[in-house]
Amino acid sequence: MREDMTVTANRQEYLEAVLATLPECIAIVDRNFKLIDMNQAGLAKIGVERFEDLPEGAPLTLISRPYQRIYRDAFNKLFSGKGGEISEPFRVELNAINSAVHLMECRLAPLLDEHGAVNAVVITSRDVSEWQSALNAAERSNAILESTLATVPDAMVVIDERGLIKSFNTAAEAMFGYQETEMLDKNVSLLMPSPHRDAHDGYLERYLRTGEKHIIGIGRFVEGQKKDGTIFPIRLEVGEAKTADRCLFTGFIVDLTEQKTTEAELQALQEDLMHASRLSAVGSLASALAHEVNQPLTAIANYLSAARDLLDQGADTNKALLYEALQESVSESLRAGTIVRRLREFVAKGEINRQILSIAQMVEDAMTLGLVGAYDKGVECTTNIDPDTNHVFADRVQIQQVMVNLMRNAIEAMADSPVKKLGISVQSAPDNRVEIAISDTGSGIDPEMADQLFQPFATTKGGGMGLGLSICRTIIEAHEGKIFAEPNPKGGTIFRIFLLKAAEEQLNVE
């Protein structure tokens, strides 16, 4: 008997030691909500050291008013025998003595008397304030993220390493015509036309296998395909996010349809402006061109008239002279035809056509029109073309337009100069380029105009619009070249044009 009492006493001490060290709050409350006992963790949570220091009515009076009904209902359900052995967890807000507020998750377990009736309840509770705060913060962050993704102006698509879509924002829905619910866990290749659609999974597999980046972190211009089958131009930028067990790729997509349309319209307007500029140049050359064509026509008439007279005197007698007259007529007709043909090509409006062109031929074509009437004005022209500058990759008519414009400007600048020398030289330049230099001995450039020489509407001519040099710069820059002007050491101005050599010439030089 004494042994049993000793064991019971030891067990009681053991249980009290366990209860004292448990991190959970343990309390025993009777059916009148009176606190019978509480472990040390529970006392510390309330803010007291001893059981005797608890306020009257604890713990019920320490529970926030909105939660007291939840607390009472859980008790009543357990005492009525409808709650089973252990209650479902519920949460209450506990106001500590030190004004701290704790969110407690509680469970109730019945204590039975010798007749099996519930006469008290054991309350086990733990503080879930930090966990709930973290959960709330995560939910807020998730809500902010979802709101941000919904309002991002660019379409955004997130895929996993298998190419399956994990996120498809509002802008992507509007761009492609799919709803996110349609696209989740579908292969992103649905948004691509062939052949990219068929090859995309292979691109992913190659990157995951080799780590070689061909598009990640690099903006790229590709094509997308809408739900209705429409193929449209896009700019795609891809970023990568790695976690411990997976890899995600985020694609930001910009629809370039409107931009491409605008670019096409601007290019058409630019071509119209260039064409108008060529027509204007021809208009200003009208009288000189008429004179230039009239010369060979007059010569033809004279030669044919002489041939007719020689025939009257006897063809056999004057055979050599007849042959010479007819040969000169042919030459003059070809000369007139060349002028007319190059004039027609110059004023024709056509598509931009870049091709490998002979520098020598291009300079000759430009001189045909650029030097019209120059010799009658006393202009002396020299050309010097290095043999290693044989070809460039350019649009013949556009480069010809630039050179004609510069030649006509040079001739006009030398109108009152005592020395009128026009020089055209072509030579190789660094970086696989060709330099075309057009120099004159004219009045030079007004220092006040030097910085704005190539700006639109900048001109010193009384009747000029100031578009000629601006158009020249636009043409040269579109050819990935450069154009600038500098004073001529001999007086006047030198315009220098730099163009890329044709690919075959680059290979020859290397």
ZIWOCOR-V214567 format. One record per run of one state. SS is the DSSP state (~ for helix, > for strand, _ for the rest). FROM is the first residue (numbers start at 1). TO is the last residue. Records with the same first field share a line. If there is no record, write none. Layout:
# ZIWOCOR-V214567
SS: FROM-TO / FROM-TO
This chain:
# ZIWOCOR-V214567
_: 1-1 / 22-24 / 31-34 / 39-39 / 47-50 / 54-59 / 64-64 / 80-85 / 87-89 / 96-100 / 113-117 / 128-128 / 152-154 / 161-163 / 169-169 / 177-179 / 184-186 / 192-195 / 211-215 / 217-219 / 226-230 / 243-246 / 256-256 / 285-285 / 314-318 / 348-353 / 371-374 / 378-379 / 386-386 / 390-390 / 414-420 / 430-432 / 440-446 / 453-467 / 479-481 / 488-492 / 502-502 / 510-510
~: 2-21 / 40-46 / 51-53 / 60-62 / 65-79 / 129-151 / 170-176 / 180-183 / 188-191 / 196-210 / 257-284 / 286-313 / 319-347 / 359-370 / 375-377 / 387-389 / 396-413 / 447-452 / 468-478 / 503-509
>: 25-30 / 35-38 / 63-63 / 86-86 / 90-95 / 101-112 / 118-127 / 155-160 / 164-168 / 187-187 / 216-216 / 220-225 / 231-242 / 247-255 / 354-358 / 380-385 / 391-395 / 421-429 / 433-439 / 482-487 / 493-501
